[in-house]
Amino acid sequence: MMPSQKGSVRLFRFAGIDVFLHWSWFLVAIFEINNRRQNYSSPLWNVLEYLALFLIVLLHEFGHSLACRQVGGQADQIVLWPLGGVAYVAPPQRPGAMLWSIAAGPLVNVALLPILTGLALWNHALQWNAALPSHLLFLRDIWTVNLVLLIFNLLPVYPLDGGQILRSLLWYVMGRARSLLVASLIGLVGVAGLFALALLDGSVWIGIMCVFILLNCWRGLMEARALARAETVPRRPDFACPVCRAAPPAGAFWQCGKCGKPFDTFANRAACPHCGEQYGVTKCVACRSVRPFGEWVVPPPVQR
């Protein structure tokens, strides 16, 4: 449901964050560049336009990652793919920390608006329109793309940024599990509207995005149910998530990847009691981060 390192090429590492590019990005880039080759006087402008889109999305995802780190969360990976990008962030499980980590991405697009507007006005003031008409068209297209990305991301449709911002705001009054449930249900309504738009416009890309949103809304509903269950069960004080420091629930909240049966990973030292499969890492029910099992153990207090 979400892009991952699988099938991706590692581009670079900046500020401790690895940036990956999915192989399908190249295919879509070739298609889009050829499809828009009549827009400019030279195909080079089409290439520059697509690279500029790549840069805008990358800056947006770095906004998420750096904001998450600022509030004490974990963020060390960004994956770019044809539909945009995903910053893998695990902020502390507080509504304020979640809200800032998500809102920082669209704020990057807001900051880019006056910069791109200034460049376009500067181009007009220098009267380059007649000599370099493609240059002005390029700036206008990039300005429009940035604005469209901003508006689209702010739609209150989970898991888009707007849907996650809504979820963070609801968290203050509804709690963690119920806010995710409501945001996911609103997302399902929103995806129905986007699907109707895809049919009316005949857009394959909007249709693909609808499938992506639908799968993640369903995932959000399942996660909300698990969180609601976890809130009512006892906790294991001898263990704590290395990222969010939440004590894990006592119960069969983990599913074996080999036999498919649920089990309590902390009752069996990360081994499935049904098939004996041993796991070196454990996923946190609270923040979904995956860390080595040994990092979960809380050391006993020092006796003085």
C-alpha angles and dihedrals in degrees: 000000000000127000114254140179089278108106091007133119119225107235105179146316122246128175089351092305120121115216118208130187120206115230092235089066090074093053093050091045091056091047095048094044092051092043092056099038092114092061096075138039091242134029087231089076090055090053091048090049093054092045089051089053088051090052094048092051091046093052089048092054093046087055089060094045098047093045090051090053090047091062093046100266132131122258121156107139139061123182120195120201137162094278093052129274143304125215109202101221131168107188121183109281096257124113093234094051091047092047094053093044091055100036093052091072097060089040088065089058090048090053091050093056098075091041093054091041090053092051091051092049091047089052090051093047091053089051094232091145095096097040097040108022092160090056093061092043089052092053092047092050093049090048090051094046091051092049093047091050090050094050094043093049091050094057106119091241118124127261092022114096092259091054092049091047088052090049091051092051092047089049089071092061105022105035129241103292098041093046090055090047093052093044091050092050091049087049090057090054090047094050089054089057092047090049090054088050090051090054094047094046095038089229116163091188094056088048091053090048089052090056090049092050093045093053092048093047088054089048089051091052091051091047091049090054091049091048091050090052092045092053091063100047130082120267131232106239093190091068134052134178109258090221109040097016092227116150110240121244121253108242146065097304096136127074124215112239091209106047098016095230123133119244143164105257094194094052091058104033093255094310125123108241091206102056104006096242109162120216125203094195135044130208119227114235089208106048100010092232116147117222137163112279093237091062091062096065114105110218115234116256116271112255113230 
